Amino acid sequence: MRKTAFVLAGITAASFALVGCDVQKTQEGNVTAPKFEVSKTQEGNVTLPKYDVDAPKVDVTAEKKQVEVPKVGVYTEKETLTVPKVSITPAGAADDDKNKVAEKK
């Protein structure tokens, strides 16, 4: 059960990481397809667009929490378990934090 919680937390963090990316197009793309008749009249040329991708900062830590755990009777007991804690800073916000630290110096 505990492994399942950590796996789910990891999958959730990974999905947030993919959604939180900041993508900037840095170059336009261009495709010139070759033209053919009986003989080739033009060479093909392909230029793919370039992108800069800044991934978000994801921190996964563990903290102790008291939760009610059912026992084999009709009662429950409180136990302290280690549960995952996920902190995500979007890519743009991480850059803002760096700028604020640089401004303070």
C-alpha positions in Angstrom: 0.0 0.0 0.0 2.8 2.4 0.9 4.7 1.6 -2.4 1.5 2.4 -4.3 1.2 5.8 -2.7 4.8 6.6 -3.6 4.3 5.4 -7.2 1.1 7.5 -7.6 3.0 10.5 -6.2 5.8 10.0 -8.7 3.4 9.7 -11.6 1.5 12.8 -10.4 4.7 14.8 -10.2 5.8 13.6 -13.6 2.5 14.7 -15.1 2.8 18.1 -13.5 6.3 18.4 -14.8 5.2 17.8 -18.3 2.3 20.3 -18.0 4.3 23.0 -16.3 7.0 23.3 -19.0 7.7 26.8 -20.5 8.4 26.4 -24.2 9.7 29.2 -26.4 10.1 28.9 -30.1 13.6 30.1 -31.0 13.7 29.6 -34.8 11.1 29.1 -37.5 10.9 25.9 -39.5 11.0 25.5 -43.2 10.4 22.5 -45.5 11.1 22.7 -49.3 10.0 19.4 -50.8 11.8 18.1 -53.9 9.9 18.5 -57.1 10.0 15.7 -59.7 9.1 15.5 -63.3 10.9 13.2 -65.6 14.1 14.4 -63.9 14.6 16.1 -60.5 14.5 19.9 -60.9 15.1 21.0 -57.3 16.9 19.6 -54.2 14.9 19.2 -51.0 15.7 21.3 -48.0 14.4 20.8 -44.5 15.0 23.2 -41.6 13.3 22.2 -38.3 12.2 24.8 -35.8 14.2 25.1 -32.6 12.7 25.3 -29.1 14.1 26.2 -25.7 12.3 24.3 -23.0 12.6 25.2 -19.3 11.3 22.4 -17.1 9.6 23.2 -13.7 11.4 22.5 -10.5 9.8 19.6 -8.7 10.7 18.7 -5.1 9.4 15.4 -3.6 10.0 15.0 0.1 8.5 12.9 2.8 6.9 14.0 6.0 5.4 12.2 9.0 1.6 12.4 9.3 -0.8 10.7 11.8 -3.5 8.8 10.0 -6.2 6.3 11.1 -5.3 2.8 10.1 -8.0 0.1 10.3 -7.0 -2.9 12.4 -8.4 -6.4 12.2 -11.1 -5.6 14.7 -13.9 -3.0 14.6 -11.6 -0.3 15.8 -8.9 2.0 14.3 -5.6 3.2 15.7 -3.5 6.3 14.9 -0.2 5.5 13.3 2.5 7.8 12.1 3.4 7.1 8.4 5.7 8.7 5.9 3.7 10.2 3.1 5.0 12.0 0.0 4.9 15.7 -0.3 5.2 17.3 -3.8 6.2 20.9 -4.4 6.2 22.2 -8.0 7.5 25.6 -9.1 6.5 26.4 -12.7 9.5 27.1 -15.0 8.6 30.9 -15.3 8.3 31.2 -11.6 11.7 29.6 -11.0 13.3 32.2 -13.2 11.5 35.0 -11.3 12.8 33.6 -8.0 16.4 33.7 -9.4 15.9 37.3 -10.5 14.6 38.3 -7.1 17.7 36.7 -5.4 20.0 38.5 -7.8 18.3 41.9 -7.2 18.8 41.5 -3.4 22.5 41.1 -3.7 
